[in-house]
Amino acid sequence: MSDQVHDEDAARSGIVTDVRSGTYVIRPLQGPGEWTSEDSKKLTTVVPREERQDA
């Protein structure tokens, strides 16, 4: 389980699932799919993994 973030570029929130060569892989809060972000400065932590309740 990882941090819930808001992606400024994508204008949506999701869960960071992996980091591959500096690219963040993010899944939506609900439903299938994923997207990537190469700029961590555009990701804002909404709920840190330690505080997430959906484990």
N, C-alpha and C positions, 0 to 999 in steps of 0.2 A: 504494500500500500504506500502511496506517495502523497505529495501535497496536492490540494485543490488549488488551481491557479486561474486567473483571468488573463486571457491572451488579448492584448490591446489590438494587435494587427488583425486577428480573426474576429474580434468583437464577440467573444464567447468564453465560457468557462469550461474547465475540464480537469482531468486528473493526469498528472505526469506519470507515465508508465515506464519510460526508459529514456536514457540519454545515449545517443549513438554518435560518436565523433563530434561532440559539441552540439548536436541537434536534439532538441527535446521532442519526444513523442508523447502526444496528449490524446486521451480518449474523451469523448463527450460524457457529461454527467449521466445521461440516459441514452440508451440505444447503441447501435453498433457504429463502428468506424473509428477513425483516428485522423489526426493532422499533426503537422510538425511546426516547430518554431526554432529558428536559428539564433534568435536574439533574446537572451535571458532577461535583458533590460525591459523587454516588452511584456514579460510575465510577472504578474503580481500575485503573491501568495494570498489566497482568500482564507483557507483553512489549512494549517500545518498538519502533516500526517499524524502527529501525536494527538491532535484534537479531533480527528475525523471519527465519526461514529458508525460508518457504514462498512466496517471491516468484515 
